[in-house]
């Protein structure tokens, strides 16, 4: 068991009151938004990508506000000078309704138990409000020190306890996530370690899909985070030699949920994002280090190079893909089945379509979902072909 003593920070009563108030707020805002945009109606993808983009923007703003409120709640128990940065799908604007939250809290003061517990309170607050397991709240891109003792633990040790003066809260992380979650909790927080972690990504050419979308939530330190990241980008060509996996995908009659997640995320949205990232040095379309997908559709350099018709088609296919990604994730989540690479539950084409039909009628089946991925990657392939033949 891993115990976090919050007795000098808050009471269980105050913790619960804050979470309950935010849960009520989140439910009301989400319900209103879903009703406004008919999100749960059994209708086909109608191609109205502007409407769907508006829905996604408004939903992401709700999530963003909740994240800021949770951080603000316990901010005074962290060092005075912090760099707090969001990354991941919400910062990239490739998010789905059930996307994880990704943000890093960085400071140069020595790490203390209070600082660690404050972060745990922030993470568990967000997980509770959004109905997530704690492992859906990520704080990656720190430079993880060698911590061999962490690997002595196994799933039988998967038990966390938050202790208050007036009670306690026990919880667990999801299957096969204990080690990753412990390293997140226990790792260092200093700035140089974080930059070292980022440089490792450039050196080893990994995690490309998370590098270029950073939203600074607070920077009361002296560090120029985006400037230092920009220097790394100039030093390395992380996309050079990257081999895309864009071939059409077809499900077999029987498959695990983990395969669906891999196809839609690793072979879908990640490949799409890396395609955009690869254009940074090739076309020099962005003046700043950080970018998000929603800003690309009106980018003058991309419009001039690829043409308006191509960019519009890329936008349409991307949003249709996210539409279907949300639908299957919603249906599985409703039945307490995580759309995860760690979910090994087996479906057949018939059984998954029967499940989808219960929520969406005949408007959504797994073939349409996979085809939306294939359509997106086909358009990415067209863009790569154009790049090879028309590169200035």
N, C-alpha and C positions, 0 to 999 in steps of 0.2 A: 504494500500500500504506500502511496505517495501522499503525504500530508502537507497542506498549505495553511499556515496559521494566519487568519485574517482578523484576529481579535482586536488588533490595534488600528484597523482600517475601517471596518464597518460591522454592523450587526446583521444577523441572518434576516431579521425583520425588515431592515432597510434594504438589504439586497433583494429580498423577495418583492417588496413593494415597487422598487424601481423596475424589476424585470416584468412584473405583472402589468404595470402601467404601459410599458413599452410594447409588450405583447398585444395588449388591447389596441393600442394605437396602430401597430403594424397590421393586425388583422383587419381593422376597419379601413385603413388606407388601401390595403391589398384588395379587399372585397370590392371597394368602390371602383378601383382601377380595373379590375377584372370585368366588372359590370359595364363600365364605360366603354371598354374596348371589346366586349363580347368574347373574352379570352377563352372561356370554357364552353362556348357554344359548339355544337357538332356541325361546324361548317368547314368547307374546303379552304385551302389556301387560295385567296382571291387575287393575289398579286398586288394588293394595295400596300406596297412596301413603306410608303411614307407614314401610313397609319400605324403599321407595326413598329416602325422605328420610333414613333412618338410614344407608343406603349412601353417599349423597352427603356427609353430615356426616363420616363416618369417613374418606372419601377426602380431603375438604378438610383435615382435621386432619393427615393424612400430608403433604400438600403444604405446609401451613403450617409444620410442624416442619422440613421440609427447607429451606424458605426461611430460617427463623430460624438454622439451623445454618450455611448458606452465608454469611449476613451476619455471624454471630458469628466465623466463621473469619478474616475480614479486617477486623473492626471496629476493631482497634487501629491500623490504618493510615489511618483516617479521623479527622477532628477529634474532640476530646474531647467537644464539645457538638454533638449532632446531633438533628434531628427526622427520624425514619424512619417513614413512613406507608404502609400498604397501601391500595390502592383497586382499582377494577375488579371483575370478575365474582366472584372468590373473596370479596372483602369484601362484595359485594352479596348473595352466595349465589344468584347466577344462573349459576354456573359449570357447565361441562361437563368431562368427563374431560381433554380436550385444550385447555382454556382457557389463554390467556396468563397470565403473572404480571405484576402491575402494582404497583410500589411506588416511592416517591420518597425519596431521601436529600438532606436539606436542611441547610445549615450557613452561618453568617455569616462564617467565616474566608475569606480569599482562596483561590481554588481553586488547587491545586498539581498537578503531574504525579503525585505519589504518590497523592493522593486520587482522581484520575481513574483511575489504574491499579488501585487497590483496588476501585473500582466495576466496572471491566471484569472483574476476576477474579471478583467476586461474580456478575455477570451470566453470564459464560461457564461458571462452575461450575454454576449452576442449569440453563442450557441443556443442558449435557453430561449431568447427572444425569437430567433429564426427557426427553432425546432430542429437544429442540427446536432449531430454528434460533435464532441469537442475537436475531433481530428479534421473537421471541415474549416477550422480557423487556423490559418497558416501564417508563419512568420519566417519565411525562407530567406535565403541569400545572405545570411550571416556566414562567416567562415567557421565551419564546425571544427572545433579542436578534436584531437584524438581522444575519445572517451571510451576506452575498452570496457570499463565497468558497466556501461549502459547495455552492452550486448549480453550480459549475464542474466538479464531479465527475459521473461517469456510472457505469453498471454495470461498465465496464472497470476501474474503480478499486476494485471490491468485493473487497478482500483485506485481512484483518486478521492481525496477527502478535503473539502474546504471546511475549516474549523472557525466558528464564531463564538462569541461569549454566550449567545443564547441558542446554540444549536450547531448543526453541521449539515453538509450536503455531500453525498457520495455519488460518484458517477464513473463511467468508463469511456474509453475511446473505442473506435470501431475495430473490427478484427484486422490483424496484421499491421496495425498502425502504431503500436505502443512505442517501439524504438524511435521511429521518426518523431513522434510527439514528444518524447522525453528529451531528445536532442534539441528540439525547438525550445523547450522550457529551460533546459540547463545550459545552453550554449552561451558564448560570450556575446556582448552587446556593443563593443567598442567600434568606432568608425573604421579604423584601419583594417580590422578583421572583416568588416562588411565589404570594403572595397577589394580586399584580397579575394574574398569569395566571388565577387563579380568578375575579377580578372581571371580567376580559374575557369569561369564559364567561357570567356573569350579564348583562353589558351586551349581548352579541351573541346571547344565548339559544341557546347551542350546548353540546354535550356534557352535556346535562341528565342523561343516564342514568348518569353517573359522579360526580355532585357529592355525593350524600348518603350515600355508604357509605365511611367512612374507618375503618380500624383502625390505631390508634397502636401501632407496634412499639417505639418508643423516643422519649422527648422529654426530653432533658437540657438543652434550651435554656430560655430565659425566656419563650418565645412560647406564647400560648394559642391554638393552632391551631384547635381546634373552636369556641372562642369567637369568633374572628375570622371564621370561616366562617359562624357563626350570624348575626353582624352583617350580613354580605353578604346572607344570605337575607332578613333583615328589611328591608333596603334595596331589594331588587329582587323582582319577581314574575316569575321566569324562565319559568314555565309559561303565563303569561297570553298568550292568542292562539295557543297551540300547535295545529297542525292534525295530528290523528292520521291515520295511514294504516292503516286496519283492515279494508278491503274484503277479501272472500274472494279467495284467490289460486289460480290454476290454471296449471300448467306447460304450455308448448307441447310438441310432440313432440320438439323438439330444443332443448337449452339448455346453457349453460356452467356449470361448477361455481360460478363467482362468483355466478350468479343464485340458486342454492340458498342460499349463505351470506347473501346480501342479504335473501332472504325470511325465513330463520329468525332471523337476528340483527337487522338494521335494522328489518324489518317484523314482527318477532315479539317477541323478548325485550326489545329496546329500547323498543318501544311499550308493552309491559306495564309496564316499570319506570317510564317517564315517567308513565303513568297513576297509579301509586302515588305518585310524586313530586308530581304535581299535587294530590293530596289533602292535602298537608302544610299549606298555607295555607287550603285550603277547609274542612277538617275539624279541623285542628289536632290530629292524632292522635298526634304524637310530641313528647315533652318535650326530646329531645336532637337535635343536628344529625345525627349519624350513625345510619343505620338499616340493617338487613339484612332481606331478604325472609322468612327463616325465622321472624322475630319477629312478623310481621304477622298470622299466622293466629290468634293468640290476643289480638290487640289489642282492648281493650274498646270503644274509640271506633268502630273499623271494624265490629266485630260488631254494635254497637247500631245504627249507621246503615244498614248494608247487610243485616243479618240473618245468622244463622249459616249458613243454607242457601246463600246467595250466596258467602260467604267459603270455605266448604268446596268448592263447585263451582269457584271460582277456583283454589284450591290444587290440586285434582285435575287440572284442565286444564293448569296450569302444570307440574306434575311429569310428566304424560304427555308434554307437549311436550318437556321436557328429556330424557326417556327416548328419544324418537325422534331428537332432535337428536344425542344421544350415539351412537346406533346408526349413523346415516349417516356421522358424522364418524369413528367407529371403522373402518368399512368402507373409507372412502377413505384414511385414514391407514395402514391395513394394506397398502395398495397404493402407498404413497408419493405419494398425491395429496392435497395440502392443501385442506381446506375453507376457502377463502380468496377474498376479493373480487379477489385478484390471480391466481387460477387460471382459465385460459381453456380448459381441456380440455372438449371437447364430449361430451355423452351424449345418448342418446335415452331415452324412457320405457322402452323395452324393454331397452336395455343397462344402464341404472342398476338396473333391477329384477333383471336377471340377476346383477349384482354383489352386490346386497343378499341375494339368495336363497342365494348361496354361504355367507354368514355366518349368516343368520337363517332360512333356509327360507322358508316361506310366511307367516311371522308379521309380516314387515316389508316394505313396498314404499314407493316414493316418494309414492304417493297418500296412504297413511296418515300419512306424515311431514308432508306439506303440510296434510293435514286437521287434524292436531294443532295446527298453527299457526293455522289458520282457526277452530278451536274456541276456542282461547285468546283470540284477538282478538274473537270474537263475544261472549264473556263480558265482556271489557273494555268493549265497546260497551254492553252492558246496564248495567254499572256507571256509565258516563258518562251514560246516559239517566236512570238513577235519581238521579244527582247533580244533573242539571239540574232534575228535577221535585220533588225532596225536599230540596233544599239548605236547611239551617236559616237 
